[in-house]
Amino acid sequence: MGLAEFRVDASMGWSLAWLCPLAWVAGTAIQLAQRTVSSPAVHALAMAVAVGLMAFAVWATRRPPYWLGRGAACVAAALLLGWGLTGMRATARLAEAVPSGWQGREVSLCVQIDGLPARTAWGVRVDAILLGAEEQGCPGARPARKRPFQRLQLQVPEGLAMTALRSGEVWQLRARVRAPDGLANPGGHDAELGPFARGVRAVASVRARPEAPVRMAAAEGWSAGWVERARHAVREAIAQAVDNPASAGVLAGLAVGDQSAIERDDWAIFRQTGVAHVVAISGTHVVICGWLVAWLVRRLWGRVPALALRWPAPEVARWVGVAGAAGYAVLAGWGLPAQRTVWMLLIVSLLRSGARRWPWPLVCLWAAAGVLAFEPWAWRQAGFWLSFVAVAVLMNDGSARQPGREPEPDKEAGSPPNGPDARPARPSRRRAQALWAQGRELLRVQVLVTLSLAPVTLACFQQFSLIGLVANLVAIPVFTLLITPMALLGVVWSPVWVLAAHGVDGMRSVLGWLAEVPHATWSSPEMPLGLTVGMVAAGMLCLRPWPWRLKLLLGPLLLPLAWLPPAWRVLPPPAHGFQVVAADVGQGSAVLVRTARHALLFDAGPAMGREHDAGERVVLPLLRALGVAQLDTLMLSHEDADHAGGARAVLGGVPVMTLHHSLPAGHPLLTPSREASGPRPEARPCEAGQVWTWDGVRFEVLHPFAPRPDRFDGRRGDGNAHSCVLKVSVPAGAGPAAASLLLTGDIGHAEERALVARHGANALSSTVLVVPHHGSAGSSGEALLKAVQPREAVVQVGRRNAYGHPSPGVMQRYTQHGIAVRGTPACGAWTWDSTALRGSCWRDTTARYWFVRDGRD
């Protein structure tokens, strides 16, 4: 081989080392952006073309210009392989679905527990493997040949004997089966991607009747979840050794990655202070475990000369450390940060064994390709981006600080001067100088990571902790150097867990105090992907040791961190116009009405415990995503939990100026709350005749005709009859188009007739109607529909709700009147614009192939 040819091959090798993993990642991203999956024939054709391109790259001549074609063939093959393999896996997973005959009915199942059971407010939730169904019974420990799906999620209510589940157990039971669907709203997480990525294709709610669940013989062996059994044993041992369940949950999260064991109040504190990554299994934890294993192996291996001469101790320690890190990552649940760390350790170990060195971006790129090869849907998860951006920042900083010579001594830090009279510093002073230098380095690195993760955190969660820098300076050393090693050491010697629990208690107190600092978090609306990428890249480049004049050129990309328009994706309406967002909150109601400079929230969604609080999980993320920093009015139609249950979370999460309500006197929501965000809102009972105008839009309360006379006594009263009814309208000629909206709460036939009798058809006529009382049989009478005559109607209901809402007879009545009805189960959040007189469904605008299509109503 000539020198020129060698240089061509070397240059092409480096190019392919960069382009091939990048092409694989791009192919995976293209497939995940599809609304529908291509046919299996198209995937098979892509794979065949990729194999052909690879064969061409191997057998084609090396002489120019054919080497360029060989490189292009390799890159194209990687792109097609990434796209085709992900598409084939998606096709296979979509083929596993709940049969149409099973949807919503009870089915006899035989399942094997395959995961850590998670305690919830209503019982236990755990993943399982389907072994057989219906007449198949329990075919031993092996699954039946024909199964509609492989994995499902069991939901076991409190009180059943099977709540104390263990991985590997086989159970025969009856359960109501449904597709794993979820809520869909702007700003909300993709509730259906997580189960799809895990292979969970059904949710089974266990029933106690007509026959109780029966525990069969537990399966054994490698296929029986031995890893999950080990994790379960460690979690139970921690719970027995530690008296405080909250501290035991944090230690279980650090030791075995069981984040479900951490209580919701603790999670709220960790997120608000920006230290959630510290208590979750992160790459740092995996590296610490691998380093400890490597250190121990190197110490012991070097004591045996025969082994050390045959296999060098550093080499053995390196690979055993990688194996130890991988083992701990598996024991900790094999999350995305753990996967990323294991891949990086593997790549670096291979390079060192071959005496090679790659730049840090190339290592990150290959690690990302490795993660996506096994978990392609990780691309759309926040943990993937936060993990890789943090590591990239640290590796970028490390490469930038590698000097060609040793740095000069820091004279200000007290380093000894050079000269004949120079005296060596005392050991205590040298230790103090070393600690001071390490402290400064820790502060610098933490500032580096915090600033770099700010745009990613804002893009993923529309929220960023302003006190995260201070909280992380305290939490990272304590959790990383003390609590996490003790949590792992406790597996060998359980008394260590008691000491670690005291450390967790102390950190919880410190972080809880920091979380109460006013304005501890900063919210922003959703940002476009291109802007987010530009901000992250500009932040990383600004942290490079470049001249400040060059960094000023990157300033425009960082401006969104200091200033953001009111919203990016959904802009506020113009003057004399309004927008409506009927949120998908399940069985409840929450409707956001925005004008050019004001916002009103009609009801706040249901709340059934902290885990199902729509105010916290749906409404607040929706407001942040749309850039609503303040509610001018929160109107609670009445006190029922499906309408006012989420109000406490809303009042604590966003400033509210006025509280319009139909609540009885003495209701808890009318008393001051320490969790309230900003000043206490002014409370005004709803009463017909109240009118105000915002930005050319008229708001008028039509019901009740008088404030409620009763007083709250803790029991459920007849709040439906006193529901607030609000009409929002733009008169003809005042705006681009005459438009109106009627919000009705839970009024029934009697209240509907009273409205028509008092206000008449002219006052009630509206373009859009929010269906009264979720479409119950006792609402939406003929008198109301004839008076309102809406073009469109939206009904907010829960999937498969126990009330049978909406009533088929009521929906038939809407059809007879020619009214198009949108339901939030199939539509997700419904958005309507008065200027365009057109509505859209969130599920349609953000459709992806893993969305559940059937069985929503």
Secondary structure, DSSP 8 states (H G I E B T S, - for coil): --HHHHHHHHHHHHHHHHHHHHHHHHHHHHHHT-SS---HHHHHHHHHHHHHHHHHHHHS--STTHHHHHHHHHHHHHHHHHHHHHHHHHHHHHHS---TTTTTSEEEEEEEE-S--EE-SSEEEEEEEEEEEGGG---TTS--S--S-SEEEEEEETTSGGGS--TT-EEEEEEEEE-------TTS--TTHHHHHHTEEEEEEE--SSS--EE-----SGGG-HHHHHHHHHHHHHHHH-S-HHHHHHHHHHHH--GGGS-HHHHHHHHHTT-HHHHS--HHHHHHHHHHHHHHHHHHHTT-HHHHHHS-HHHHHHHHHHHHHHHHHHHTT--HHHHHHHHHHHHHHHHHHTT----HHHHHHHHHHHHHHH-GGGGGSHHHHHHHHHHHHHHHHHHHT--SS-----GGGT----STT-----HHHHHHHHHHHHHHHHHHHHHHHHHHHHHHHHHHHSEEETTHHHHHHHHHHHIIIIIHHHHHHTTT-THHHHHHHHHHHHHHHHHHHHHTSTT-EEE-----HHHHHHHHHHHHHHTSS--HHHHHTTHHHHHHHH---S-SSS----TT--EEEE---SSS--EEEE-SS-EEEE----BSSGGGBHIIIIIHHHHHHTT---EEEEEE--S-HHHHTTHHHHHHHS-EEEEEE---BT-GGGS--TT-SSS--EEEE--TT-EEEETTEEEEEEE-SS----B--SS----GGG--EEEEEE-TTTSSS-EEEEE-TT--HHHHHHHHHHHHHHHH--SEEE-GGGG-TTSS-HHHHHHH--SEEEE---TT-TT--S-HHHHHHHHHTT-EEEEHHHH-SEEEETTTTEEEEHHHHT--TTS--S---
